[in-house]
């Protein structure tokens, strides 16, 4: 991937650690064995004098020691990253309140010291066992008739004392581990840890020193009372001080006065957690949450209801995989939200990469040549605005088809976009290696009838990028064949030395290979650069689980920063890592270790920087922690009296947690609309909303967080309450029933909370999908404004009804889904008289009084309803059913 120095440093470090670890282990084990074998003993009978037996013993001992040395060396080499962090440790600039250590000691040094202690203790124990075993063998060779000399006893005592000294070191380190204790009311040291467990570790150190003194004195007086007494004391202190006393203090001192006892430690936990997850950087504001959006609110915030996302990424992904894959071998793994300038104004869009999935090749296409040489890459992207819909309820495409077609003029103005290199060799599903520049032309894209020359129905290409490695000569090809377990690389006549083998083509795999110490966001997204090339942007995080007193998130770590953004060229596969938060000490350490790996944020390409997004995973983690740690008082956290929750919404009749979603709107007290990631909150175990959080993505405001709290004396409906209100609305329920009874599935999209000035609306798109396919179409949009629930064919119409500009259409719109319209200005709204006229029901049909004629009319109406149903004309179907009902009522009256 172009960073040879990074791999060289890792390999050299691992080699040195292995050599050092194995060398030290071999030296210690071999040394103690040699001493024990050669140490004179007081023999009471002649030893067995058999050179062959001694040779066998030495060989067995040598093999065992070499194997142990390899194990110790491998263990040391496996901790290369830990050792490098220890050697390059940086201060956080904050000290822990318990021991006065900089937090960098806990993050970078303590774990390495624990590893060194554990490694050394293991080696010392093996040396002690080696010593004991060697003397045991020698005793057997004397048939049990030998006594230890002073030198032998000193040797044995020293090995035991070294082990005990390492235990004393472990007691010293254990004191600092209390700042990372997960077992208390909150994470970190608590009252019992501070007042009992920490002093007990000091007592254990003293007892351990007494054990060492007792063991070292034993060779001279040969009495075991002192060593055994000191060992018994250590065991007693460990049991009483490590288990009984802490439990007793916790039960009889802490629990009756827990808040009073634990308050200082809860305050430490609050401060540390808020700092570790950057919650202390959240700017908190009040949000009035007025009950109803009126024309005044909308005139002051006209951008609030522009760019409202009508497509849920899940139904849209299904739709794209139905109508824009072009060939079955293509797939859209994901759909991402971004923004591009259209007519000089940023417009929110969905963008998806059309990747080639070899799993979708037909069984007859699964040969080696097809999989490795011919079907090598995806092709292009599709782009659709989030707020536009075709008359058929399908997405409106600004970029589509193969080769990519970019429309010159959109409904919002001209789009300045050109795709020069649409080929995707590196992506989210490119998990197989391929060989480019072979004798076989690569499949590029299918040709239409007009483009085909009559002999071929597909265009071909040859890779001209910098990705991969040349196969080169025989031995390199042999190495690749061995590495991939594929002899065809070596024997195929279709490849030669100039062919390039492209592997590690998954973008996250490439970043992980370079920087395994980074956690990656689950959602990399593709961007079209100003140069017409396709790039992936991958957010990456520095994390640790060793930040003192910080409460861990459910994923396991208790500190996180979005310190790095990676850019991966979809054609060349080049990876560039940029530090976007240089205040983070963890990334500072890694930058010192690998200075050539990272670039400063100032070098990030400007055209790609316009597409920075507040990362969803990072935002979700911060939101999860904020549910509890918006509380800043120890009493409040202890009582758990103001805990929040992520609200629930409906998706395919299942309740799921609301996901953070991107919107374009103007924050309160801000002058310009911006691209935001937002999420509403509810109180724990309640349905009403209590606050919402927003992460900023644009320009110098990137990475800033806002939290808007609703008035404490006001009840604001939460998403689940809105879902319930929609379900209970008679008109909407009738529409859902009509849509769903014809063998189709009604899919409710993301329920979006959209702030509008000091008020808000809820928006929920409704899709219809046949049970036999995966082709959702947008059928209507629900807008909830105060007590008004509007379900209309378009977002514009729903907004008009929700604002009281026009009357609802009822069921009539279900037969057609018009395209997106330009929002109606307040001044252009219909007059009340016109609205009433439009809302008048159709005149009743003339019916006969003759029962036979009525029966014929009923049959005709029924057949018409069936015909309209088959045609998908739901408006005509509804009218026919209504007419059938009138006929049946007249027929019933005639029968009486």
Secondary structure, DSSP 8 states (H G I E B T S, - for coil): ---HHHHHHHHHHHHHHHHHHHHHHHHHHHHHHHHHHHS--EESS-----HHHHHHHHHHHHHHHHHHHHHHHHHHHTTHHHHHHHHT----S-B-TTT--BHHIIIIIIHHHHHHHHHHHHHHHHHHHHHHHHHHHHHHHTTT-EE--HHHHHHHHHHHHHHHHHHHHHHHHHHHHGGG--SSSSSS--HHIIIIIHHHHHHHHHHHHHHHHHHHHHHHH---HHHHHHHHHHHHHHHIIIIIHHHHHIIIIIGGGHHHHHHHHHHHHHHHHHHHTTGGG-EEEEE---S---HHHHHH-TTTTSS---S-HHHHHHHHHHHS-SSTTEE----EEEEEEETTEEEEEEEEE-EE-GGGS-GGG-SHHIIIIIS--EE-EEEEEEEEE-TTS-EEEEEETTTTEE-SEETTEEB----SB-EESSBSS--S-EEESSSS-EEEEE--TTT--SS-SEEEE---SS-SEE--SHHHHHHHHHHHT-THHHH-TT--TT-EEE---BHHHHHHHH-TTSEE-S--EEEE-TTSBEEEEEEEEEEES--TT----TTS-SEEEEEEEEEEETTT--EEEEES-TT-HHHHHHHHHTTTTEEEGGGS-HHHHTT----HHHHHHHHHHHHHHT--SHHHHHHT-S-EEE-EEEETTEEEE---EEEEE--TT-SS-EEEEEEEEEETT--SEEEEEEEE-SGGGTT-EEEEEE-TT--B--HHHHHHHHHH-HHHHHHHHHHHTTSEEEEEEEEEEEEETTEEEEEEEEEEEETT----EEEEEEEEETTEEEEESSHHHHHHHHTTSS---TTGGGG----------GGGS--HHHHHHHH---------S-HHHHHHHHHHHHHHHHHHHHHT-HHHHHHHHHHHHHHHHHHHHHH-
